[in-house]
Amino acid sequence: MSTPAATAAIHYRVEAADLHAHLYRVTLTIAQPAAPQRLSLPVWIPGSYLVREFSRNLQRLAARQDGKPVALRQLDKCNWQAEGVASSPLEVSYEVYAFDNSVRTAWLDTERGFFNGTSLCLRVHGQEKNPHALEIVSPVPAWEAATGLPALKVNKRGFGSYLAADYDELVDCPVEMGRLWSGEFKAGGVPHRFVVAGASASFDGERLLADAQKACEAGIRLWHERKKPPFKSYLFLLNAVADNYGGLEHRNSTALICSRSDLPRRGEVRASEGYTTLLGLISHEYFHTWNVKRLRPAEFTRYDYGAENYTQLLWFFEGFTSYYDDLLLRRCGLIDDATYLRLLTKTANQVLQAPGREVQSVAQASFDAWVKYYRQDENTPNATISYYTKGALVALCFDLTLRREGNTTLDAVMRALRARCKAGPMTEADFAAVLKELGGRSFAREIAAWVHGTRELPLKDLFAAHGVNVNEDPAQLQQRLGLRTAEAGGSVVVKNVLRGGAAEQAGLAAGDEWLGVEVAGQGWRLAKLDDLLLYAGEHRKLTALIARDRRLLRLELTLPAAATTWRLSIGDAARVQAWLAHGA
Ligand SMILES: [Zn+2]
């Protein structure tokens, strides 16, 4: 008897080929192939804007039909053509090397398995709209599996067959396997499940569930007020490791990675800084369920899996999501006003300390994400601006302007945008139209200046209008000198030299080892950057001793007058609360 999964037009069987070699074996059966049949592996995964060439990990590709080998012609780095006939099923088998412990690709060892369909599932050209069945075979008897895909026939541990409506859904539902901690809660009347891999005995799962539930409820309330969210269930896949951080959004799930020490611990009363960061990540990825997975750039109406998908709108989809992630934590009471302002202070200083904000607009930064944001180097702070951090401040500027003028809030704009675009493709013109409609005037000037311009945002005015004080504190020495360093084992290495700063003027460069200084005729070895002030005293003129390419250089450096950074604080508590505590 054949199961429904076996009769699906496209069927993938995923099993471990070798845990120690980190190899999956995939068997793809195409019931009614084309002749010839084209197959390809995506070059990128939606949500992470970099061409990653997943085919680099694919090997031993072979095809068979009626028990006989079928010739496979490789067309380019990620496209193949099976030279078979159309009259009988085509079976394609291959291995995928999986040893990247991130949320974007795939992993397999004796402790854990994880994969995205973009890494493991060849696309069958011409049949993308057909149902795709995924059969997952348990690599280790005690393991469990979890995925957002609809189950077709699975056992208690989650292994068996799942069925995606089409290729897009298949690759939008990552799979986690291993010895998993698992817990559930309801938000907006909908079941939510949290699975955690890699947690230690101190992990307080009940606390994570309770706090995540609050954050999810706040997100649902923002988008739907009292109505239900647009999914039947939601799944958080969290991988706890020694030291990492990140997340990737999907339509009814998210894959997260965090440091083990950031998990809430039993007996801990106050949320640690790391745990607050993790809650922000949870809130962020969950918000994407609406903002980029449903409401999305018009350019993402249909993904092109074979090339870069350009959009100017990441400032909206990543930036506005970044504005709301911590704000929703405040609204549901997981953090207080002072903590919120501390997190916002960090974002503001990150933007204010990046000279690239005068070079690139957030719309340009969005478009260039593929070659700039995702390919950072020593020049990144000088040439680019983050569409996450500045995008969050642009969202804040719109929200505070709308609130000051008294007609509406950004919450109402987000809901109206979702309604106008039918929770689907959106353009900048849609955003402009909704702002005009709800705000009672055109915001073309603000969009031109904040989104497409490089001048400073009117943060100080807007903070003042909402009861927030902007305090100017003395900056760290790095900021004062205009550089960033890495310090370890008594050695100071220059990471970035910031445009227009004292370090650039003196001639320091990224990669330089800063060995020492000469001040008033005395020479000193530098073990850490802050020692500079110990040796310089009141002197502003000094000589930096630098090693570059094994050569020793003496560079004349003038220590600039003290620089400042921002610290936001509560000026008028009632006005701050009116902004932070109330959506509308
Ligand atoms: Zn994001």
Residues whose N, C-alpha, C, O or C-beta is under 5 A from the ligand:
A	BS01	ZN	E318
